Amino acid sequence: MEMTAVLTRAACFIGIILMGYLLRQAGFFKPEDFHVLSRIVLKITLPAAIIVSFAGKEIDVSMLALCLLGLGGGLVYIAAGFLMNMRASRDKKAFEILNLSGYNIGNFTLPFVQSFLGPMGVVITSLFDTGNAVVCLGGAYSVAAMAKGEGKGKPVVQVARTLVKSVPFDTYMIMTVLCLLGIRLPDQAISFAGIIADGNAFMAMLMIGVGFKLSGDRSQMGTIIKILAVRYGVAALLSAGFYFLLPMPLEYRQTLAILVFAPIASAAPAFTADLKGDIGLSSAVNSISILISICCIVAVVGLVL
């Protein structure tokens, strides 16, 4: 796929976000509709997209190291969010931990990798995203809940409970095990999931647009700038480290250098809503991160390929 086609796809993502925002402004969507859309994404379309991305892929046990890299990248952001807000209020600490962490790979970055690096790039991306799923589909939420004072029980148990209840995370685990065992789902099941998965990117971007809202408070802009500056500063360091230092084949290093510039996880606004946080601010951070990631990914693709 040529660069023009990639930029066109990225522009379409932005257009869908804008459409969701304008439809809410026009009264087509009500504020509470965000919760309905988020449930559809987290429990239906995203799991279907995960099934399709793993379908027919062969995974070697040694490749599971990629899962650890995905997990490690997310943990770095959780730690950064915690350390930056040691003296902040519990609400602010929880918000920044949740909205700084996780990569939006399934909805956004996977199409870029698929276009430039082909089937092997998709396998590498899926394994990296399996580790990332621990963070963005339950781990960051659990830590944020505990930071806010809502977590109950031991931290490890709390995180485990949240992950087990996460439909996307359970789907990742099941599909990874099936691929390791060489078990393939029936073609009919994959076809059914494929139809649902085709709507995943649209639903995720529409959800972000519907939730987008800024109060006009200057402190919000300061929060956005701080989160995104840390996010992409760390991403630049990880990208350079993965590409130049990892003892892996070139294709692996190229893919990882691109993946770390993925936008903030699209599930973050939905989890922010569950914690009764600022949904509008979360959606704004998420939307702006998409714009920045488009520029960064296109630049990195030009440098490493």
BANU-771423 format. One line per field, with one value per residue (C-alpha): residue in three letters; x, z, y. Coordinates in steps of 0.25 Angstrom, whole numbers, padded with zeros to 4 digits. Example, Ala and Ser with C-alpha at 12.3 -4.5 7.8 and 13.67 -1.06 7.14 Angstrom:
REM BANU-771423
rest <- (ALA / SER)
X <- (0049 / 0055)
Z <- (0031 / 0029)
Y <- (-0018 / -0004)
This chain:
REM BANU-771423
rest <- (MET / GLU / MET / THR / ALA / VAL / LEU / THR / ARG / ALA / ALA / CYS / PHE / ILE / GLY / ILE / ILE / LEU / MET / GLY / TYR / LEU / LEU / ARG / GLN / ALA / GLY / PHE / PHE / LYS / PRO / GLU / ASP / PHE / HIS / VAL / LEU / SER / ARG / ILE / VAL / LEU / LYS / ILE / THR / LEU / PRO / ALA / ALA / ILE / ILE / VAL / SER / PHE / ALA / GLY / LYS / GLU / ILE / ASP / VAL / SER / MET / LEU / ALA / LEU / CYS / LEU / LEU / GLY / LEU / GLY / GLY / GLY / LEU / VAL / TYR / ILE / ALA / ALA / GLY / PHE / LEU / MET / ASN / MET / ARG / ALA / SER / ARG / ASP / LYS / LYS / ALA / PHE / GLU / ILE / LEU / ASN / LEU / SER / GLY / TYR / ASN / ILE / GLY / ASN / PHE / THR / LEU / PRO / PHE / VAL / GLN / SER / PHE / LEU / GLY / PRO / MET / GLY / VAL / VAL / ILE / THR / SER / LEU / PHE / ASP / THR / GLY / ASN / ALA / VAL / VAL / CYS / LEU / GLY / GLY / ALA / TYR / SER / VAL / ALA / ALA / MET / ALA / LYS / GLY / GLU / GLY / LYS / GLY / LYS / PRO / VAL / VAL / GLN / VAL / ALA / ARG / THR / LEU / VAL / LYS / SER / VAL / PRO / PHE / ASP / THR / TYR / MET / ILE / MET / THR / VAL / LEU / CYS / LEU / LEU / GLY / ILE / ARG / LEU / PRO / ASP / GLN / ALA / ILE / SER / PHE / ALA / GLY / ILE / ILE / ALA / ASP / GLY / ASN / ALA / PHE / MET / ALA / MET / LEU / MET / ILE / GLY / VAL / GLY / PHE / LYS / LEU / SER / GLY / ASP / ARG / SER / GLN / MET / GLY / THR / ILE / ILE / LYS / ILE / LEU / ALA / VAL / ARG / TYR / GLY / VAL / ALA / ALA / LEU / LEU / SER / ALA / GLY / PHE / TYR / PHE / LEU / LEU / PRO / MET / PRO / LEU / GLU / TYR / ARG / GLN / THR / LEU / ALA / ILE / LEU / VAL / PHE / ALA / PRO / ILE / ALA / SER / ALA / ALA / PRO / ALA / PHE / THR / ALA / ASP / LEU / LYS / GLY / ASP / ILE / GLY / LEU / SER / SER / ALA / VAL / ASN / SER / ILE / SER / ILE / LEU / ILE / SER / ILE / CYS / CYS / ILE / VAL / ALA / VAL / VAL / GLY / LEU / VAL / LEU)
X <- (0000 / 0005 / 0007 / -0005 / -0014 / -0009 / -0011 / -0025 / -0028 / -0023 / -0031 / -0044 / -0041 / -0041 / -0053 / -0061 / -0057 / -0062 / -0075 / -0077 / -0075 / -0083 / -0095 / -0094 / -0094 / -0106 / -0114 / -0113 / -0105 / -0108 / -0097 / -0101 / -0100 / -0085 / -0087 / -0095 / -0084 / -0073 / -0080 / -0081 / -0067 / -0061 / -0070 / -0074 / -0066 / -0052 / -0052 / -0057 / -0045 / -0035 / -0041 / -0039 / -0025 / -0020 / -0028 / -0019 / -0006 / 0005 / 0012 / 0025 / 0028 / 0040 / 0032 / 0025 / 0036 / 0028 / 0017 / 0026 / 0031 / 0016 / 0014 / 0027 / 0023 / 0010 / 0016 / 0026 / 0014 / 0007 / 0019 / 0021 / 0006 / 0008 / 0021 / 0017 / 0005 / 0010 / 0005 / -0007 / -0022 / -0026 / -0036 / -0024 / -0015 / -0025 / -0028 / -0014 / -0010 / -0022 / -0021 / -0005 / -0005 / -0007 / -0006 / -0018 / -0012 / -0024 / -0033 / -0022 / -0008 / -0010 / -0015 / -0002 / 0007 / -0002 / 0000 / 0015 / 0021 / 0011 / 0007 / 0019 / 0017 / 0003 / 0007 / 0018 / 0008 / -0003 / 0007 / 0012 / -0003 / -0005 / 0004 / -0001 / -0015 / -0011 / -0009 / -0020 / -0031 / -0031 / -0017 / -0017 / -0031 / -0029 / -0017 / -0025 / -0036 / -0027 / -0020 / -0034 / -0037 / -0047 / -0039 / -0042 / -0032 / -0018 / -0013 / -0009 / -0023 / -0030 / -0023 / -0025 / -0040 / -0041 / -0034 / -0042 / -0055 / -0049 / -0055 / -0044 / -0033 / -0040 / -0041 / -0026 / -0022 / -0031 / -0026 / -0012 / -0013 / -0021 / -0010 / 0001 / -0006 / -0008 / -0024 / -0031 / -0045 / -0056 / -0056 / -0071 / -0067 / -0056 / -0065 / -0076 / -0065 / -0060 / -0073 / -0073 / -0059 / -0060 / -0068 / -0058 / -0050 / -0062 / -0069 / -0056 / -0054 / -0069 / -0069 / -0057 / -0064 / -0077 / -0069 / -0060 / -0063 / -0054 / -0059 / -0050 / -0043 / -0028 / -0024 / -0030 / -0020 / -0008 / -0013 / -0014 / 0000 / 0007 / 0001 / 0004 / 0018 / 0022 / 0015 / 0022 / 0035 / 0035 / 0031 / 0043 / 0052 / 0046 / 0045 / 0060 / 0064 / 0056 / 0061 / 0076 / 0078 / 0069 / 0076 / 0064 / 0063 / 0061 / 0046 / 0043 / 0051 / 0044 / 0030 / 0033 / 0039 / 0025 / 0016 / 0021 / 0016 / 0002 / -0009 / -0014 / -0023 / -0037 / -0043 / -0037 / -0050 / -0059 / -0051 / -0050 / -0065 / -0066 / -0057 / -0066 / -0055 / -0055 / -0060 / -0059 / -0044 / -0041 / -0047 / -0039 / -0026 / -0029 / -0033 / -0021 / -0012 / -0018 / -0013 / 0001 / 0002 / -0001 / 0010 / 0020 / 0017 / 0018 / 0031 / 0036 / 0032 / 0040 / 0052 / 0052 / 0047)
Z <- (0000 / -0004 / 0006 / 0000 / 0003 / 0017 / 0019 / 0013 / 0023 / 0035 / 0030 / 0030 / 0044 / 0048 / 0039 / 0047 / 0060 / 0055 / 0050 / 0064 / 0071 / 0061 / 0062 / 0078 / 0076 / 0067 / 0077 / 0069 / 0081 / 0095 / 0106 / 0111 / 0098 / 0100 / 0110 / 0100 / 0089 / 0099 / 0103 / 0088 / 0085 / 0098 / 0098 / 0083 / 0072 / 0078 / 0082 / 0068 / 0062 / 0072 / 0067 / 0052 / 0054 / 0060 / 0051 / 0043 / 0050 / 0054 / 0067 / 0072 / 0087 / 0086 / 0080 / 0093 / 0097 / 0089 / 0099 / 0110 / 0102 / 0100 / 0115 / 0118 / 0110 / 0117 / 0131 / 0128 / 0125 / 0138 / 0146 / 0139 / 0142 / 0157 / 0159 / 0152 / 0162 / 0175 / 0182 / 0173 / 0177 / 0175 / 0164 / 0156 / 0159 / 0154 / 0142 / 0137 / 0140 / 0132 / 0120 / 0119 / 0118 / 0107 / 0092 / 0082 / 0073 / 0068 / 0064 / 0058 / 0057 / 0051 / 0038 / 0036 / 0040 / 0031 / 0019 / 0020 / 0027 / 0022 / 0030 / 0038 / 0043 / 0047 / 0055 / 0062 / 0065 / 0070 / 0080 / 0085 / 0086 / 0095 / 0105 / 0103 / 0106 / 0120 / 0122 / 0114 / 0116 / 0131 / 0137 / 0136 / 0140 / 0153 / 0157 / 0154 / 0163 / 0174 / 0173 / 0174 / 0186 / 0180 / 0179 / 0189 / 0193 / 0189 / 0177 / 0169 / 0172 / 0168 / 0155 / 0152 / 0155 / 0146 / 0134 / 0136 / 0134 / 0122 / 0109 / 0100 / 0109 / 0110 / 0095 / 0094 / 0104 / 0097 / 0083 / 0087 / 0093 / 0081 / 0072 / 0080 / 0080 / 0065 / 0067 / 0056 / 0058 / 0048 / 0035 / 0038 / 0052 / 0046 / 0035 / 0045 / 0054 / 0042 / 0038 / 0053 / 0053 / 0040 / 0049 / 0060 / 0055 / 0052 / 0065 / 0073 / 0066 / 0066 / 0081 / 0083 / 0075 / 0083 / 0096 / 0092 / 0100 / 0106 / 0117 / 0113 / 0126 / 0124 / 0133 / 0124 / 0113 / 0123 / 0126 / 0111 / 0108 / 0120 / 0117 / 0102 / 0104 / 0114 / 0105 / 0092 / 0099 / 0105 / 0091 / 0084 / 0094 / 0093 / 0078 / 0077 / 0087 / 0080 / 0067 / 0070 / 0082 / 0082 / 0077 / 0068 / 0052 / 0045 / 0042 / 0057 / 0060 / 0049 / 0054 / 0069 / 0065 / 0059 / 0069 / 0081 / 0074 / 0074 / 0080 / 0094 / 0096 / 0090 / 0103 / 0112 / 0111 / 0113 / 0126 / 0130 / 0130 / 0139 / 0149 / 0148 / 0142 / 0132 / 0119 / 0110 / 0115 / 0113 / 0099 / 0095 / 0100 / 0092 / 0079 / 0079 / 0081 / 0068 / 0061 / 0067 / 0064 / 0050 / 0048 / 0056 / 0050 / 0036 / 0039 / 0046 / 0034 / 0025 / 0034 / 0037 / 0024)
Y <- (0000 / 0014 / 0025 / 0032 / 0021 / 0020 / 0035 / 0034 / 0023 / 0031 / 0043 / 0034 / 0031 / 0045 / 0048 / 0037 / 0044 / 0057 / 0051 / 0045 / 0059 / 0066 / 0056 / 0058 / 0073 / 0072 / 0063 / 0050 / 0044 / 0047 / 0047 / 0034 / 0027 / 0027 / 0016 / 0008 / 0010 / 0006 / -0007 / -0011 / -0008 / -0015 / -0027 / -0030 / -0023 / -0023 / -0038 / -0041 / -0033 / -0041 / -0054 / -0050 / -0045 / -0058 / -0067 / -0077 / -0071 / -0080 / -0076 / -0082 / -0082 / -0073 / -0062 / -0061 / -0051 / -0041 / -0042 / -0038 / -0026 / -0021 / -0023 / -0016 / -0004 / -0002 / -0004 / 0007 / 0017 / 0012 / 0015 / 0029 / 0032 / 0028 / 0035 / 0048 / 0049 / 0045 / 0058 / 0060 / 0057 / 0042 / 0046 / 0052 / 0041 / 0031 / 0039 / 0040 / 0026 / 0021 / 0031 / 0030 / 0015 / 0004 / 0004 / 0005 / -0006 / -0014 / -0002 / 0007 / 0002 / -0012 / -0007 / 0001 / -0011 / -0020 / -0010 / -0009 / -0022 / -0033 / -0046 / -0047 / -0032 / -0036 / -0048 / -0039 / -0029 / -0038 / -0044 / -0031 / -0027 / -0039 / -0034 / -0020 / -0025 / -0028 / -0013 / -0007 / -0017 / -0018 / -0015 / 0000 / 0001 / -0008 / 0001 / 0014 / 0008 / 0005 / 0019 / 0025 / 0017 / 0008 / -0005 / -0016 / -0027 / -0030 / -0022 / -0035 / -0041 / -0029 / -0028 / -0043 / -0041 / -0029 / -0037 / -0049 / -0041 / -0034 / -0040 / -0035 / -0040 / -0054 / -0054 / -0051 / -0062 / -0073 / -0069 / -0070 / -0083 / -0089 / -0083 / -0090 / -0103 / -0102 / -0102 / -0094 / -0089 / -0094 / -0085 / -0082 / -0076 / -0068 / -0063 / -0059 / -0052 / -0045 / -0038 / -0032 / -0029 / -0020 / -0010 / -0010 / 0002 / 0010 / 0007 / 0011 / 0024 / 0028 / 0025 / 0034 / 0045 / 0044 / 0045 / 0057 / 0069 / 0080 / 0089 / 0101 / 0100 / 0104 / 0093 / 0083 / 0087 / 0086 / 0072 / 0068 / 0074 / 0067 / 0054 / 0054 / 0060 / 0048 / 0038 / 0041 / 0045 / 0030 / 0025 / 0031 / 0025 / 0011 / 0012 / 0015 / 0004 / -0007 / -0003 / -0002 / -0010 / -0023 / -0036 / -0039 / -0040 / -0027 / -0029 / -0031 / -0018 / -0010 / -0015 / -0011 / 0002 / 0006 / -0001 / 0008 / 0020 / 0015 / 0024 / 0023 / 0011 / 0013 / 0006 / 0017 / 0026 / 0015 / 0011 / 0026 / 0026 / 0013 / 0021 / 0033 / 0041 / 0052 / 0045 / 0058 / 0060 / 0046 / 0046 / 0059 / 0052 / 0040 / 0048 / 0057 / 0045 / 0039 / 0051 / 0051 / 0036 / 0037 / 0047 / 0039 / 0025 / 0031 / 0037 / 0024 / 0016 / 0025 / 0023 / 0008 / 0002)
